Amino acid sequence: MQPEAPNLPIDDTYAPIYTVGQVSSMLGVQPAFLRRLDVECLVSPCRSEGGQRRYSRAEIGLVQRVSELAGEGMTLAGIKRILLLEEQLHETRAELERLRAQLDP
């Protein structure tokens, strides 16, 4: 019998453990781009006790999505609007599923 694996922060998609430098290196983006996304409230990572930005895997995925859209020529304002509309669409679909579940016993 193998011992149970510990539940580590690295297993948590939302654990803020990656630095600006690490994310910059992983995604091939400039650190200034990451800081700009934070200033523009597109991706707002947590801060360490020392005030350094710390990104989760979920936020890294979002940075990657924003970077792809920016690479297609979208402005940050346009990207922000797209992300908001996508979130609203997701919430609407979830509500629709909830309502359908109530109708079907």
N, C-alpha and C positions, 0 to 999 in steps of 0.2 A: 504494500500500500504506500503510495507516494504522499508526502505531506502536502497539505493544501497551500496553494500559492498565495502569498500575501497580497492584500489589496493595496497597491502602490499608486501614488499620484499619477504616474505615467500611464496607468490604465484608465484614468479619468479623462474623457474628452475635454472637459471644462477646467482641468487643473492648470493654473497659470504658471508654467515652468520654463518657457523658452524666452530667451533674451532677444533684444532687437538684432544683435549680431548673428545669433543662431538663425532667426527667421529670415534675415536678409540673405544669409548664405544658402539656406535651404531653397528659397524661392528665386534667388538671383535678382533681387530688387535692392535698391539703395536704402540705407537706413533712413535717409531723409524722406523717402516715400512713405515708410511706415509711420514716421512722426507726423507727416502731413495727414495721413488717414485718421490718426488720433485727433489732431486739431480740427479736422473737418467732421468729426463724429461718425465716420464710416466704420471704423474698427477701433474700439476703445478698450485696450487691454488693461488688466489690473496693474497695480503698482506694488513693487516690493516695499519693505519697510524703509529702504533707502531712496525710494522714489523712482526706481527704474521700472520701465515697462516690462511686463511679463505676459507672454501670449500662451493661450491654450491651443490645443490641436484644432478645436472648432474655429477659433479666431484665425489660425493659420490658413484654414480652408477658405475663410471669408476673404482674407488678404489675397489669396491666390485668385479667387473669383473677381475681385476688384481689379487686380493687376491684368487679368485677361481682358476684361471689359475696357480698361484704359488702353490696352494694347490695340484694341479695335477702334480706337479714336473717340471713345466716350469721355465726356468731362466728368469730374468728380460729382458735380451737382446732378448730372444725368444718371450716374451710377447710383447715387443715393436714392433717387426717385425710383429707379428700377428695383433696388433692394426692398424699398418700402412697399412697392406694389406686389412683389413676390411674397413678402410676409403677409400682406393682406389676403392674397389669393390662398395661401396656405391655411390661414385662419378660417376663411370662408369655406374652404373644402372640408376642414375638420368639423365645422358647424353643420354643414350639409350632411356629413356622415352621421353625426350625432342625431340629427333630426330623422334621418332615414331609419336609424336603429330604433328610435322611439315608435315609428309607425309599423315596423315589422316585429311582431312579438316573437 
